Amino acid sequence: MRFIFGFLFLWACRNDAPVLNSDPDYYPATINEIIRREGYTVKSGHGDKYHKTVKTRLDALKLLQNRIDSIYNKVGNEAPILTRNQKLAVTSLVYNIGFAKLKKMRLWQSIKQGKTNFQDWIEICYFSHNGKMVKSANLRKSRQFEIELFNEK
C-alpha cells in the first residue's frame, strides 16, 4: 500500500506550490510540502542528514515516510489533544526545526493546548547565513501551509 502512495507522492511532487484540497487526509500533502521545502533529504534530527545510502527517490521517500511517521507519533504522545491535521502541521514544523527547539518556544505551550499564536508560528522563517539571520520565502511558504493545515479541522 505504501508503494502505491509512494508513487502517487512522487507524481504529485512535480507541483511547486503547497496546496490543501478537499482530500480529508492531508498526510500526502504534508509529505509533498516537506519534499518541496527540503527535497529528498531525510533527516535523522534537526540539521542532520540521514547517513544511509539512498539509491532511488523511492528509497528516499520510504525513509522520509518512516521519519515523518516517527515524528507524528512523538507529537501525538506529547500533545494527544491535537487533531490529526494539527499533528501533521506540527510534524512538518518539527521536521524542519527539530523537537528540542520547538519545546523551548512559547509556541509549544499553546500548541499542546490545541491553539496557537500564528504570528509566533509564521515568524519561524529565518535561517542563519554568514552569521546573519535571513528571512526565507521558502520557509514562510511552509509556515503558511502548516498554519492552514493546523486550522483545518
WOHUMO-V124403 format. One record per residue. N is the residue number from 0. PHI is phi in whole degrees, -180 to 180 (* if undefined). PSI is psi as a letter, one per 40 degrees, with the letter a starting at -180 (999 if undefined). D_CENTER is the distance of its C-alpha to the mean C-alpha in Angstrom with 2 decimals. Layout:
n->N phi->PHI psi->PSI d_center->D_CENTER
n->N phi->PHI psi->PSI d_center->D_CENTER
This chain:
n->0 phi->* psi->d d_center->21.84
n->1 phi->-64 psi->d d_center->18.65
n->2 phi->-62 psi->d d_center->20.62
n->3 phi->-64 psi->d d_center->21.12
n->4 phi->-62 psi->d d_center->17.48
n->5 phi->-59 psi->d d_center->16.80
n->6 phi->-62 psi->d d_center->19.45
n->7 phi->-64 psi->d d_center->18.18
n->8 phi->-63 psi->d d_center->14.66
n->9 phi->-61 psi->d d_center->16.55
n->10 phi->-65 psi->d d_center->18.87
n->11 phi->-72 psi->d d_center->16.41
n->12 phi->-71 psi->e d_center->14.50
n->13 phi->-68 psi->e d_center->17.70
n->14 phi->-88 psi->h d_center->16.93
n->15 phi->-80 psi->d d_center->15.39
n->16 phi->-91 psi->h d_center->14.53
n->17 phi->-76 psi->h d_center->11.52
n->18 phi->-136 psi->h d_center->13.69
n->19 phi->-90 psi->i d_center->13.84
n->20 phi->-125 psi->a d_center->17.08
n->21 phi->-80 psi->e d_center->19.40
n->22 phi->-67 psi->h d_center->17.71
n->23 phi->-70 psi->e d_center->17.39
n->24 phi->-105 psi->h d_center->14.74
n->25 phi->-93 psi->e d_center->11.42
n->26 phi->-56 psi->d d_center->10.00
n->27 phi->-60 psi->d d_center->11.15
n->28 phi->-66 psi->d d_center->9.85
n->29 phi->-67 psi->d d_center->6.18
n->30 phi->-60 psi->d d_center->7.22
n->31 phi->-62 psi->d d_center->9.21
n->32 phi->-67 psi->d d_center->7.01
n->33 phi->-64 psi->d d_center->5.28
n->34 phi->-65 psi->d d_center->9.02
n->35 phi->-60 psi->d d_center->10.31
n->36 phi->-77 psi->d d_center->8.88
n->37 phi->-106 psi->e d_center->9.51
n->38 phi->76 psi->a d_center->12.04
n->39 phi->-98 psi->f d_center->12.88
n->40 phi->-80 psi->h d_center->12.63
n->41 phi->-103 psi->h d_center->11.73
n->42 phi->-95 psi->i d_center->11.48
n->43 phi->-98 psi->e d_center->13.56
n->44 phi->-178 psi->i d_center->12.77
n->45 phi->-56 psi->h d_center->11.91
n->46 phi->82 psi->e d_center->13.93
n->47 phi->-101 psi->i d_center->15.27
n->48 phi->-90 psi->i d_center->15.55
n->49 phi->-68 psi->h d_center->16.08
n->50 phi->-92 psi->f d_center->19.88
n->51 phi->-125 psi->h d_center->20.74
n->52 phi->-68 psi->h d_center->22.37
n->53 phi->-116 psi->h d_center->20.53
n->54 phi->-90 psi->d d_center->23.13
n->55 phi->-136 psi->i d_center->21.42
n->56 phi->-64 psi->d d_center->18.24
n->57 phi->-65 psi->d d_center->18.59
n->58 phi->-61 psi->d d_center->18.77
n->59 phi->-62 psi->d d_center->15.61
n->60 phi->-64 psi->d d_center->13.87
n->61 phi->-62 psi->d d_center->15.43
n->62 phi->-63 psi->d d_center->14.33
n->63 phi->-61 psi->d d_center->10.67
n->64 phi->-60 psi->d d_center->11.12
n->65 phi->-63 psi->d d_center->12.98
n->66 phi->-65 psi->d d_center->10.53
n->67 phi->-63 psi->d d_center->7.76
n->68 phi->-60 psi->d d_center->10.88
n->69 phi->-64 psi->d d_center->12.03
n->70 phi->-64 psi->d d_center->9.25
n->71 phi->-57 psi->d d_center->9.46
n->72 phi->-64 psi->d d_center->13.18
n->73 phi->-66 psi->d d_center->13.29
n->74 phi->-60 psi->d d_center->11.64
n->75 phi->-62 psi->d d_center->14.20
n->76 phi->-70 psi->d d_center->16.93
n->77 phi->-80 psi->d d_center->16.43
n->78 phi->-138 psi->g d_center->16.09
n->79 phi->-66 psi->e d_center->17.89
n->80 phi->-80 psi->e d_center->18.83
n->81 phi->-69 psi->i d_center->15.47
n->82 phi->-74 psi->i d_center->15.39
n->83 phi->-57 psi->d d_center->13.27
n->84 phi->-66 psi->d d_center->11.41
n->85 phi->-64 psi->d d_center->11.08
n->86 phi->-64 psi->d d_center->9.75
n->87 phi->-64 psi->d d_center->7.05
n->88 phi->-62 psi->d d_center->6.29
n->89 phi->-67 psi->d d_center->6.77
n->90 phi->-59 psi->d d_center->4.90
n->91 phi->-62 psi->d d_center->1.40
n->92 phi->-64 psi->d d_center->4.70
n->93 phi->-63 psi->d d_center->6.33
n->94 phi->-58 psi->d d_center->5.09
n->95 phi->-81 psi->d d_center->6.27
n->96 phi->-106 psi->e d_center->9.20
n->97 phi->94 psi->i d_center->10.14
n->98 phi->-69 psi->d d_center->11.51
n->99 phi->-61 psi->d d_center->14.94
n->100 phi->-67 psi->d d_center->14.31
n->101 phi->-61 psi->d d_center->12.65
n->102 phi->-64 psi->d d_center->15.64
n->103 phi->-84 psi->e d_center->18.03
n->104 phi->-95 psi->i d_center->17.06
n->105 phi->-65 psi->d d_center->18.93
n->106 phi->-55 psi->d d_center->15.79
n->107 phi->-62 psi->d d_center->15.10
n->108 phi->-62 psi->d d_center->18.58
n->109 phi->-74 psi->d d_center->18.17
n->110 phi->-60 psi->d d_center->14.84
n->111 phi->-60 psi->d d_center->16.79
n->112 phi->-94 psi->e d_center->19.40
n->113 phi->82 psi->e d_center->17.27
n->114 phi->-139 psi->i d_center->17.75
n->115 phi->-164 psi->i d_center->16.65
n->116 phi->-91 psi->h d_center->18.02
n->117 phi->-68 psi->d d_center->15.89
n->118 phi->-66 psi->d d_center->17.83
n->119 phi->-62 psi->d d_center->16.51
n->120 phi->-67 psi->d d_center->12.86
n->121 phi->-65 psi->d d_center->13.70
n->122 phi->-77 psi->e d_center->15.59
n->123 phi->-84 psi->g d_center->12.77
n->124 phi->-135 psi->f d_center->13.21
n->125 phi->-113 psi->i d_center->15.87
n->126 phi->-139 psi->i d_center->16.31
n->127 phi->-86 psi->h d_center->19.56
n->128 phi->-139 psi->h d_center->21.78
n->129 phi->54 psi->f d_center->25.37
n->130 phi->80 psi->e d_center->25.42
n->131 phi->-119 psi->i d_center->24.35
n->132 phi->-85 psi->h d_center->21.28
n->133 phi->-120 psi->h d_center->20.26
n->134 phi->-78 psi->h d_center->18.27
n->135 phi->-111 psi->h d_center->15.80
n->136 phi->-64 psi->d d_center->15.83
n->137 phi->-63 psi->d d_center->12.84
n->138 phi->-68 psi->d d_center->10.73
n->139 phi->-62 psi->d d_center->12.62
n->140 phi->-62 psi->d d_center->11.74
n->141 phi->-65 psi->d d_center->7.96
n->142 phi->-63 psi->d d_center->9.14
n->143 phi->-63 psi->d d_center->11.53
n->144 phi->-59 psi->d d_center->9.32
n->145 phi->-64 psi->d d_center->7.51
n->146 phi->-64 psi->d d_center->11.15
n->147 phi->-62 psi->d d_center->12.59
n->148 phi->-66 psi->d d_center->10.58
n->149 phi->-59 psi->d d_center->11.48
n->150 phi->-82 psi->e d_center->14.99
n->151 phi->-78 psi->h d_center->15.27
n->152 phi->-86 psi->999 d_center->17.50
